[in-house]
Amino acid sequence: MMARMSMIRAAAVVVLVGWIASCATPEERLAADRERCAKFGFSEGTDAFSSCLLHLSLDRSPRYRHQAHF
């Protein structure tokens, strides 16, 4: 029983550390989104580029994740 609890705690710590390590600042997410939209072929400063950024942001939002944006 004790060994099982230790394994569960160890697994929880691993998951928590991985989750914290995957966090990015808003600035890092924006930079990555800008790069992604540019790779899609959108030019910065255009309505299409802004729309791309908006959709990437909404895709991360749990409230809008289940809805189609396109």
Secondary structure, DSSP 4 states (H G I P E B T S, - for coil): -HHHHHHHHHHHHHHHHHHHHT---HHHHHHHHHHHHHHTTPPTTSHHHHHHHHHHHHHH-TTTTTS---
